[in-house]
Amino acid sequence: MNKTIETMLNHRSIRQYTQQPIQKSQLDSIIQAGLAASSSSMLQVVSIIRVTGKSKRKLLAEYAGNQPYVENAPEFLVFCIDYQRHAAINPDVQADFTELTLIGAVDCGIMAQNCLLAAESLGLGGVYIGGLRNQIQLVDELLELPQNTSVLFGMCLGYPAQDPEIKPRLPAHVIMHENKYQPLNMGDIKDYDQVIHDYYASRSSNQKQSTWSEQVTGQLSKESRPHILPYLNKKGLTKR
């Protein structure tokens, strides 16, 4: 095992930060690592908005569901699907295909993970903020996004002021299939539920009584931001 893999396996979501700022050279390296990420057909359909204005940070924290670390983190980045560049090059660009939105989402995820891994390799920590999609239209307006672009998620970055336990993931043999999709072994899920229950009960902060099955059942048995599709349609995306 090398240091890169060790950094990956040591990932935790960090929500508390010291006041130490991130140096410009560090941020530049983080962004360059993101730019080096794979891009489907070299379309490069991602834009990153670095939010430094205090009033905007405060509003974004509110829009994301009152998450204070959005306001307080040394750096906050917003990752966006962006086909406006392409439309500016050629107005006949057809960005409204669902496939292109998927490409944008995939490219954003790959780029963001490169950025976070680079940050963690420098001793920093971070957390993704999907909560920006709670009030996605307000976020869009605050950041003055043009047509053919859309908000995806945010990312807090900073020096960790906490050391949370690593959250156990599903075992590899549940995720990894060979040659064809394999039926789910419910015994594996039962074992994992116990692991997650024990993790929540024993961790140093925010202890709770829950299993993974209970979590996903609760999450997936209700509406999940039904306003997203009309928002994307309004921005000229995911129409067909």
C-alpha positions as CSV (number, residue, x, y, z in Angstrom):
1,M,0.0,0.0,0.0
2,N,1.3,3.5,-0.9
3,K,0.6,6.9,0.6
4,T,-2.0,7.7,-2.1
5,I,-4.1,4.7,-1.2
6,E,-3.6,5.4,2.5
7,T,-4.9,8.9,2.0
8,M,-8.0,7.5,0.2
9,L,-8.7,4.9,2.9
10,N,-8.4,7.5,5.7
11,H,-11.1,9.7,4.2
12,R,-13.5,11.3,6.7
13,S,-16.0,14.1,6.2
14,I,-14.7,17.1,8.1
15,R,-17.1,19.7,9.2
16,Q,-15.1,21.6,11.8
17,Y,-12.0,23.7,10.8
18,T,-9.3,25.7,12.4
19,Q,-8.9,29.4,11.5
20,Q,-5.7,28.7,9.6
21,P,-6.2,29.8,6.0
22,I,-5.4,27.7,2.9
23,Q,-2.5,29.1,1.1
24,K,-2.9,30.3,-2.5
25,S,-0.3,27.8,-3.7
26,Q,-2.2,25.0,-2.0
27,L,-5.5,26.0,-3.5
28,D,-3.9,26.3,-6.9
29,S,-2.5,22.8,-6.6
30,I,-6.0,21.5,-5.5
31,I,-7.6,23.1,-8.6
32,Q,-4.9,21.9,-10.9
33,A,-5.5,18.3,-9.6
34,G,-9.2,18.8,-10.4
35,L,-8.4,20.0,-13.9
36,A,-6.3,16.9,-14.5
37,A,-9.3,14.6,-14.0
38,S,-10.8,12.6,-16.8
39,S,-13.4,14.4,-19.0
40,S,-15.8,12.6,-21.3
41,S,-14.9,13.3,-24.9
42,M,-12.7,16.1,-23.6
43,L,-15.9,18.3,-23.3
44,Q,-14.7,19.8,-20.0
45,V,-18.2,20.7,-18.8
46,V,-17.4,21.8,-15.3
47,S,-17.2,25.2,-13.7
48,I,-16.1,25.8,-10.1
49,I,-17.2,28.9,-8.2
50,R,-15.0,29.9,-5.3
51,V,-17.2,31.8,-2.9
52,T,-15.3,34.2,-0.7
53,G,-18.0,36.9,0.0
54,K,-19.2,36.6,3.6
55,S,-22.8,37.6,2.9
56,K,-23.0,35.0,0.1
57,R,-21.4,32.3,2.3
58,K,-24.0,33.1,5.0
59,L,-26.9,32.8,2.5
60,L,-25.5,29.6,1.1
61,A,-25.2,28.1,4.6
62,E,-28.9,28.9,5.1
63,Y,-30.0,27.6,1.7
64,A,-28.1,24.3,2.3
65,G,-30.2,23.7,5.4
66,N,-28.4,25.9,8.0
67,Q,-25.1,24.1,7.8
68,P,-22.7,26.5,9.6
69,Y,-19.5,25.0,8.1
70,V,-20.6,26.3,4.7
71,E,-20.2,29.8,6.2
72,N,-17.1,29.1,8.4
73,A,-14.9,26.9,6.3
74,P,-11.7,28.6,5.0
75,E,-12.7,27.7,1.5
76,F,-16.0,26.9,-0.2
77,L,-16.3,25.7,-3.7
78,V,-19.4,25.2,-5.8
79,F,-19.3,22.7,-8.6
80,C,-21.5,23.3,-11.6
81,I,-22.4,21.6,-14.9
82,D,-21.5,24.2,-17.6
83,Y,-22.4,24.0,-21.2
84,Q,-22.5,27.8,-21.5
85,R,-18.9,27.9,-22.8
86,H,-19.9,25.5,-25.5
87,A,-23.0,27.5,-26.5
88,A,-20.8,30.6,-26.6
89,I,-18.5,28.9,-29.1
90,N,-21.5,27.7,-31.2
91,P,-25.1,28.8,-30.5
92,D,-26.3,25.6,-32.3
93,V,-25.0,23.4,-29.5
94,Q,-27.7,21.1,-28.2
95,A,-27.1,20.9,-24.5
96,D,-30.6,19.7,-23.5
97,F,-30.1,16.0,-23.9
98,T,-30.3,14.0,-20.7
99,E,-27.0,12.2,-21.7
100,L,-25.2,15.5,-21.6
101,T,-26.5,16.3,-18.1
102,L,-25.2,12.9,-17.0
103,I,-21.8,13.6,-18.5
104,G,-21.8,16.9,-16.7
105,A,-22.6,15.2,-13.4
106,V,-20.1,12.5,-13.9
107,D,-17.3,15.0,-14.8
108,C,-18.1,17.2,-11.8
109,G,-17.9,14.2,-9.5
110,I,-14.6,13.0,-10.9
111,M,-13.1,16.5,-10.8
112,A,-14.4,17.2,-7.2
113,Q,-13.0,13.9,-5.9
114,N,-9.6,14.8,-7.4
115,C,-9.7,18.1,-5.6
116,L,-10.7,16.6,-2.3
117,L,-8.0,13.9,-2.5
118,A,-5.4,16.5,-3.4
119,A,-6.6,18.6,-0.4
120,E,-6.4,15.6,2.0
121,S,-2.9,14.8,0.7
122,L,-1.9,18.3,1.9
123,G,-3.3,17.7,5.4
124,L,-6.6,19.4,4.8
125,G,-10.1,18.0,5.1
126,G,-13.4,18.7,3.5
127,V,-17.0,17.7,3.1
128,Y,-19.4,17.7,0.1
129,I,-22.5,19.9,0.4
130,G,-25.4,18.4,-1.6
131,G,-27.7,20.5,0.5
132,L,-27.3,23.3,-2.0
133,R,-29.9,21.5,-4.0
134,N,-32.5,22.1,-1.3
135,Q,-32.9,25.7,-2.6
136,I,-31.2,25.2,-5.9
137,Q,-32.9,28.1,-7.7
138,L,-31.9,30.6,-4.9
139,V,-28.3,29.3,-5.1
140,D,-28.4,29.7,-8.9
141,E,-29.5,33.2,-8.6
142,L,-27.0,34.1,-5.9
143,L,-24.2,32.9,-8.0
144,E,-25.6,34.4,-11.2
145,L,-25.4,31.3,-13.3
146,P,-26.2,31.7,-17.0
147,Q,-28.4,29.5,-19.1
148,N,-27.0,26.0,-19.9
149,T,-25.4,25.7,-16.4
150,S,-26.6,24.2,-13.2
151,V,-25.6,23.9,-9.6
152,L,-24.6,20.4,-8.5
153,F,-22.9,20.5,-5.0
154,G,-20.6,22.4,-2.8
155,M,-17.3,21.5,-1.0
156,C,-15.9,22.9,2.2
157,L,-12.2,22.8,2.7
158,G,-9.9,23.6,5.6
159,Y,-7.5,22.3,8.3
160,P,-9.4,19.8,10.4
161,A,-10.4,20.8,13.9
162,Q,-11.9,17.3,14.6
163,D,-10.8,13.7,14.2
164,P,-14.0,11.7,13.5
165,E,-14.0,7.9,13.2
166,I,-13.9,6.4,9.7
167,K,-17.5,5.4,8.7
168,P,-17.6,1.7,7.7
169,R,-18.6,1.1,4.1
170,L,-20.3,-1.9,2.6
171,P,-17.9,-4.8,2.1
172,A,-16.3,-5.1,-1.3
173,H,-17.9,-8.5,-2.1
174,V,-21.3,-6.8,-1.9
175,I,-20.3,-4.0,-4.3
176,M,-18.1,-6.0,-6.6
177,H,-19.8,-8.3,-9.1
178,E,-18.1,-10.6,-11.6
179,N,-19.3,-11.1,-15.2
180,K,-23.0,-10.5,-14.2
181,Y,-25.1,-8.8,-11.5
182,Q,-25.2,-11.1,-8.5
183,P,-28.3,-11.5,-6.2
184,L,-28.0,-9.7,-2.9
185,N,-27.2,-11.9,0.1
186,M,-29.4,-10.5,2.9
187,G,-27.1,-12.0,5.4
188,D,-24.4,-9.6,4.3
189,I,-26.7,-6.7,4.8
190,K,-27.7,-8.0,8.3
191,D,-24.0,-8.2,9.2
192,Y,-23.4,-4.7,7.9
193,D,-26.4,-3.3,9.7
194,Q,-24.8,-4.5,12.9
195,V,-21.5,-2.9,12.0
196,I,-23.2,0.5,11.3
197,H,-25.3,0.2,14.5
198,D,-22.2,-0.4,16.6
199,Y,-20.4,2.4,14.8
200,Y,-23.1,5.0,15.6
201,A,-23.4,3.8,19.2
202,S,-19.7,4.0,19.9
203,R,-18.5,7.1,17.9
204,S,-17.3,10.1,19.9
205,S,-20.0,12.5,18.6
206,N,-23.5,12.5,17.3
207,Q,-24.3,9.0,18.7
208,K,-27.5,7.4,17.5
209,Q,-29.4,4.2,17.2
210,S,-29.7,3.3,13.6
211,T,-28.8,0.7,11.0
212,W,-27.9,1.2,7.4
213,S,-31.1,-0.5,6.2
214,E,-33.2,1.9,8.4
215,Q,-31.3,4.9,7.0
216,V,-31.7,4.1,3.3
217,T,-35.3,3.0,3.8
218,G,-36.1,6.3,5.4
219,Q,-34.3,8.3,2.7
220,L,-35.7,6.4,-0.2
221,S,-39.3,6.2,0.9
222,K,-40.0,9.9,0.5
223,E,-39.8,12.5,-2.2
224,S,-36.3,13.5,-3.2
225,R,-36.1,17.1,-4.2
226,P,-38.8,16.9,-6.9
227,H,-38.0,20.5,-7.9
228,I,-34.7,19.5,-9.5
229,L,-36.1,18.4,-12.9
230,P,-38.1,21.6,-13.5
231,Y,-35.0,23.6,-12.5
232,L,-32.8,21.7,-15.0
233,N,-35.4,22.1,-17.7
234,K,-35.5,25.8,-17.0
235,K,-31.7,26.0,-17.4
236,G,-32.0,24.3,-20.8
237,L,-30.9,20.8,-19.6
238,T,-32.4,17.3,-19.4
239,K,-35.3,18.1,-21.8
240,R,-35.0,15.0,-23.9
